[in-house]
Protein backbone atom coordinates (compact mmCIF):
# COMPACT_ATOMS: atom_id res chain seq x y z
CA UNK A 1 0.00 0.00 0.00
CA UNK A 2 2.73 2.46 0.97
CA UNK A 3 4.82 1.56 -2.07
CA UNK A 4 1.82 2.22 -4.32
CA UNK A 5 1.40 5.70 -2.84
CA UNK A 6 5.12 6.44 -3.20
CA UNK A 7 5.10 5.24 -6.81
CA UNK A 8 2.10 7.46 -7.51
CA UNK A 9 3.88 10.48 -6.01
CA UNK A 10 6.99 9.71 -8.05
CA UNK A 11 5.01 9.47 -11.28
CA UNK A 12 3.10 12.66 -10.44
CA UNK A 13 6.36 14.55 -9.88
CA UNK A 14 7.91 13.32 -13.13
CA UNK A 15 4.81 14.01 -15.24
CA UNK A 16 4.27 17.39 -13.57
CA UNK A 17 7.87 18.35 -14.28
CA UNK A 18 7.49 17.34 -17.92
CA UNK A 19 4.36 19.45 -18.24
CA UNK A 20 6.25 22.42 -16.79
CA UNK A 21 9.11 21.89 -19.25
CA UNK A 22 6.72 21.86 -22.20
CA UNK A 23 4.87 24.92 -20.88
CA UNK A 24 8.17 26.77 -20.42
CA UNK A 25 9.18 25.92 -23.98
CA UNK A 26 5.88 27.33 -25.26
CA UNK A 27 6.35 30.53 -23.24
CA UNK A 28 9.95 30.89 -24.41
CA UNK A 29 9.11 30.27 -28.05
CA UNK A 30 6.27 32.76 -28.15
CA UNK A 31 8.33 35.35 -26.28
CA UNK A 32 11.21 34.93 -28.73
CA UNK A 33 8.84 35.53 -31.61
CA UNK A 34 7.59 38.75 -29.99
CA UNK A 35 11.09 39.64 -28.70
CA UNK A 36 9.99 40.15 -25.09
CA UNK A 37 12.95 39.83 -22.74
CA UNK A 38 11.13 39.32 -19.43
CA UNK A 39 8.89 36.62 -20.89
CA UNK A 40 11.91 34.79 -22.29
CA UNK A 41 13.43 34.80 -18.81
CA UNK A 42 10.17 33.53 -17.31
CA UNK A 43 10.02 30.71 -19.86
CA UNK A 44 13.60 29.65 -19.25
CA UNK A 45 13.07 29.59 -15.48
CA UNK A 46 9.91 27.54 -15.98
CA UNK A 47 11.94 25.01 -17.98
CA UNK A 48 14.60 24.91 -15.25
CA UNK A 49 11.96 24.45 -12.55
CA UNK A 50 10.33 21.61 -14.48
CA UNK A 51 13.69 19.91 -14.91
CA UNK A 52 14.35 20.18 -11.17
CA UNK A 53 10.95 18.68 -10.38
CA UNK A 54 11.64 15.78 -12.77
CA UNK A 55 15.04 15.24 -11.20
CA UNK A 56 13.52 15.25 -7.73
CA UNK A 57 11.02 12.59 -8.80
CA UNK A 58 13.77 10.39 -10.23
CA UNK A 59 15.99 10.85 -7.16
CA UNK A 60 13.03 10.11 -4.90
CA UNK A 61 12.50 6.80 -6.70
CA UNK A 62 16.15 5.79 -6.24
CA UNK A 63 16.20 6.68 -2.54
CA UNK A 64 12.92 5.00 -1.61
Secondary structure, DSSP 8 states (H G I E B T S, - for coil): -HHHHHHHHHHHHHHHHHHHHHHHHHHHHHHHHHT-HHHHHHHHHHHHHHHHHHHHHHHHHHH-
